[in-house]
C-alpha cells in the first residue's frame, strides 16, 4: 500500500468505530501555525514523531505545545514521518523544499503538506519528483501559537489544493480537526490569499489605528468601547453586505467628513491617507449599491479628491 493509500485508510477510519490507526506526523517549522496544527493532530489521535525548530522561541513553543516530541534536523523529520507538515513563511517554502529534495531525505509515498495560503502544489514540485504526494492545506485562522488557538479550529475553513486522487485524504484530515475544507484551484491561490490578508491583516491595522485615535481623544479603554461596535459592524457586514454601510460617508455628509479631515490633520496626520483611501472606497461601494445618491456623492467625492481645499 502506498503512503497516500495508507493515509486515506488511516484518516478515513476516524468515521468508523474501534481503534484508529495513527499517522506519523513530522513538523518542520514550529511557529504559531505549525505548533497549533501539530497539537491539534495529536489531539485527534495521530502521533507527532519529530519536529524541527529554527529559533529559541520555536524551541520554547515546541516544549509547550508538543511536549516530548523529539527536536531533530529537517532531514531526520522526513525520515521518521509518514506525513510531513511544512509550516514555514511563504518566502522560505520553495527553498526549503528544494533543499530537502537535494538532501535525498524525501521518501517515495510520503505525504508532504504545506500550510501556505499563497502557494498551491507547485511549491512542492521538487518533492513530487521523489515520489512524494503533495497537499496544500491553509488554515483560514489567525494564530497566537498557544493552546487558546485549538478550539478556534472548530468551524474554521482550510483552503485546500490537492490532486484529485488525494482529495479524500485532504478532506478527512481537515474534517478530523473540526474544520471545513474549501477547494481552491492552483491558479487562484494568490488571489485567495490576497483576499484573506486584505481582510484579516488590514483589519488589525484598522482596529489598532482606531484605538490610537481614541486614546488621543482621551478615551482610556478603547478596546472596551470598540468591542461591541466592531462586533456588530462585522456581523452586519457578513450578513448584509454593503447594505450594512452606515456613517457620514454612506449618508453623504460631506461637512462631517471635512471635520474628520481637520481633526486628523491636527492630531494624527499619518492616518489621513488611510482614512481618505477607505472613505473613497466606502463612497464607491455606497454609490454602486444605491445607498448614496449621485447628488449626495458629488460633494462628498469632491471633498475626498481635494482634502486640502475642503479644509481651507
C-alpha positions in Angstrom: 0.0 0.0 0.0 1.4 3.5 -0.9 1.6 6.2 1.6 -1.3 8.1 0.1 -3.5 5.0 0.2 -2.4 4.3 3.7 -3.1 7.8 4.8 -6.6 7.6 3.2 -7.3 4.4 5.0 -6.0 5.8 8.3 -7.8 9.1 8.2 -10.9 7.7 6.8 -11.1 5.2 9.7 -11.9 8.1 12.0 -15.5 7.8 10.9 -15.6 4.1 12.0 -15.8 2.6 15.4 -12.9 0.9 17.1 -9.2 1.7 17.4 -8.0 4.3 15.0 -4.7 3.8 13.0 -2.4 6.7 13.6 -0.3 8.6 11.1 3.3 9.5 12.0 3.4 13.3 11.7 6.5 15.4 11.4 6.6 19.1 11.5 9.2 21.4 10.0 8.7 24.9 11.4 7.2 25.1 14.9 5.9 28.6 14.6 2.4 29.7 15.6 0.8 27.7 12.9 2.9 24.5 13.0 2.8 24.2 16.7 -1.0 24.5 16.8 -1.7 22.2 13.9 0.7 19.6 15.4 -1.1 19.8 18.8 -4.4 19.5 17.0 -3.4 16.5 15.0 -2.0 14.8 18.2 -5.3 15.7 19.9 -7.3 13.6 17.3 -5.1 10.6 17.7 -2.1 10.9 15.4 1.5 10.7 16.5 3.7 13.7 16.2 7.0 11.8 16.0 9.5 14.6 15.2 9.8 18.4 14.7 12.4 20.8 13.6 12.8 24.3 15.1 14.8 27.3 13.9 14.9 29.6 16.9 14.8 29.7 20.7 11.2 30.9 20.5 10.2 27.9 18.4 12.0 25.6 20.8 10.1 27.0 23.7 6.8 26.8 21.7 7.5 23.1 21.0 8.1 22.4 24.6 4.8 24.0 25.4 2.6 22.7 22.6 4.4 19.5 21.6 5.8 18.2 24.8 8.0 15.1 24.5 8.3 15.4 20.7 12.0 14.9 19.6 13.5 18.0 18.0 15.8 16.9 15.2 17.2 18.2 11.8 14.7 18.7 9.0 16.1 15.7 7.1 15.5 13.5 10.1 11.9 14.7 10.4 11.4 13.4 6.9 12.9 10.0 7.6 10.7 9.5 10.7 7.4 10.7 9.2 4.6 9.4 7.0 3.2 13.0 6.8 5.5 16.0 6.9 3.9 19.4 7.7 5.9 22.3 6.3 4.8 25.3 8.3 7.3 28.0 7.3 7.0 31.6 6.0 5.9 31.8 2.3 9.2 33.2 1.1 11.1 30.3 2.7 9.0 27.5 1.3 10.4 26.9 -2.1 14.0 27.0 -0.9 13.2 24.6 1.9 11.5 22.1 -0.4 14.4 22.3 -2.9 16.9 21.8 -0.1 15.1 18.8 1.3 14.8 17.2 -2.2 18.5 17.8 -2.8 19.3 16.0 0.5 17.7 12.8 -0.7 15.7 12.5 2.5 12.2 12.7 0.9 10.7 9.2 0.8 8.6 8.0 -2.1 5.0 7.6 -1.0 5.2 10.1 1.9 2.7 12.9 2.2 4.3 16.4 2.0 1.9 19.1 3.2 2.4 22.9 3.4 0.3 25.5 5.2 1.0 28.5 3.0 -2.0 30.4 1.7 -0.2 31.9 -1.2 1.1 28.6 -2.8 -0.6 25.6 -4.2 1.1 22.3 -5.3 3.7 24.0 -7.5 5.7 24.9 -4.4 6.1 21.1 -3.7 7.2 20.1 -7.2 10.7 19.2 -6.0 9.3 16.7 -3.5 6.9 15.1 -6.1 9.9 14.3 -8.3 11.0 12.0 -5.5 7.6 10.3 -5.4 6.0 12.3 -2.5 2.3 13.1 -2.6 1.6 16.9 -2.3 -1.1 18.8 -0.4 -1.7 22.5 0.3 -3.7 22.9 3.5 -4.0 26.5 4.6 -5.9 27.2 7.8 -8.1 30.3 7.5 -7.4 31.5 11.0 -5.1 33.8 12.9 -2.8 32.1 15.4 -1.1 33.0 18.6 0.8 29.7 18.9 -0.9 28.8 22.2 -3.5 26.3 23.4 -6.1 29.1 23.1 -6.0 28.5 19.3 -7.0 24.9 19.4 -10.8 25.4 19.9 -10.8 28.1 17.1 -10.0 25.4 14.5 -13.5 24.0 15.1 -15.7 25.6 12.4 -12.8 27.3 10.7 -12.1 26.7 7.0 -9.0 25.4 5.3 -8.1 26.5 1.8 -7.2 23.2 0.1 -5.4 22.4 -3.2 -4.9 18.7 -3.9 -4.5 16.3 -6.7 -7.9 14.7 -7.4 -6.8 11.3 -6.1 -5.7 12.9 -2.8 -8.9 14.9 -2.2 -10.4 12.3 0.2 -7.2 12.4 2.3 -7.2 16.2 2.4 -10.9 16.3 3.2 -10.6 13.8 6.0 -7.6 15.5 7.7 -9.4 18.8 7.7 -12.7 17.4 8.9 -10.9 15.5 11.7 -9.8 18.9 13.1 -13.4 20.0 13.1 -12.8 22.4 10.2 -14.2 22.7 6.7 -12.2 22.1 3.5 -12.7 24.7 0.8 -11.2 23.8 -2.6 -9.0 26.4 -4.2 -7.6 25.9 -7.7 -3.9 26.2 -8.2 -4.2 29.4 -10.3 -6.4 31.1 -7.8 -4.2 30.7 -4.7 -2.6 34.2 -4.8 -6.0 35.9 -5.2 -7.4 33.8 -2.5 -4.6 34.7 -0.2 -4.7 38.4 -1.1 -8.3 38.4 -0.1 -7.7 36.9 3.3 -4.7 39.1 4.0 -6.6 42.2 3.0 -9.4 41.3 5.4 -7.6 39.9 8.4 -4.3 41.7 8.4 -5.7 45.1 7.4 -8.4 44.7 10.0 -5.8 44.6 12.7 -4.2 47.7 11.4 -7.6 49.5 11.2 -8.7 48.4 14.7 -5.4 49.4 16.3 -5.2 52.8 14.5 -8.7 53.4 15.6 -7.7 52.6 19.2 -4.8 55.1 18.8 -7.2 57.9 17.8 -9.5 57.2 20.7 -6.6 57.3 23.2 -5.6 60.7 21.6 -9.2 61.8 22.2 -8.9 60.9 25.9 -10.7 57.5 25.9 -8.9 55.4 28.5 -10.2 52.0 27.4 -10.6 52.0 23.6 -10.9 48.2 23.4 -13.9 48.2 25.7 -15.6 51.0 23.7 -14.9 49.4 20.3 -15.7 45.8 21.0 -19.5 46.0 20.8 -19.4 48.4 17.9 -16.9 46.5 15.8 -18.5 43.1 16.5 -21.9 44.4 15.4 -20.3 46.0 12.3 -18.6 42.8 11.4 -21.7 40.7 11.9 -23.8 43.1 9.9 -21.3 43.2 7.0 -21.1 39.4 6.8 -24.9 39.1 6.9 -26.0 42.1 4.8 -23.0 43.0 2.6 -22.9 46.7 1.5 -26.4 47.2 2.9 -24.6 47.3 6.3 -22.8 50.6 5.4 -23.5 53.4 7.9 -21.9 56.6 8.9 -21.2 60.0 7.3 -19.7 58.7 4.1 -22.7 56.4 3.4 -25.0 59.3 4.2 -23.1 61.7 2.0 -22.5 64.0 5.0 -19.6 66.0 3.5 -19.5 68.5 6.3 -18.8 65.8 8.9 -16.1 64.3 6.7 -14.4 67.7 6.4 -14.5 67.9 10.2 -12.8 64.5 10.4 -10.1 65.5 8.0 -9.4 68.7 10.0 -9.2 66.7 13.3 -6.9 64.1 11.7 -4.6 66.7 10.2 -4.2 68.2 13.6 -3.9 65.1 15.8 -2.8 62.2 13.6 -1.7 63.3 10.1 0.0 60.0 9.4 -3.5 58.4 9.4 -5.0 60.8 7.0 -4.1 58.8 3.8 -5.6 55.7 5.3 -8.8 57.5 6.2 -9.1 59.0 2.7 -8.4 55.7 0.9 -11.1 53.9 3.0 -13.5 56.7 2.7 -13.2 56.8 -1.1 -13.7 53.0 -1.3 -16.7 53.3 1.0 -18.2 56.0 -1.1 -17.7 54.0 -4.3 -19.4 51.0 -2.7 -22.3 53.1 -1.3 -22.8 54.7 -4.7 -22.7 51.4 -6.6 -25.2 49.9 -4.1 -27.6 52.9 -4.4 -27.1 53.7 -0.7 -25.6 57.0 -1.6 -27.4 59.1 -4.3 -25.5 60.8 -7.1 -26.2 64.3 -5.9 -25.0 63.4 -2.4 -22.0 61.7 -3.7 -20.8 64.6 -5.9 -20.0 66.9 -3.0 -18.5 64.1 -0.9 -16.2 62.9 -3.7 -15.0 66.4 -4.3 -14.0 66.7 -0.7 -12.2 63.4 -0.8 -10.4 64.3 -4.0 -9.3 67.6 -2.7 -9.0 67.3 1.0 -6.6 70.4 1.3 -9.2 72.6 -0.4 -12.0 71.2 1.7 -10.2 72.1 4.9 -9.3 75.6 3.8 
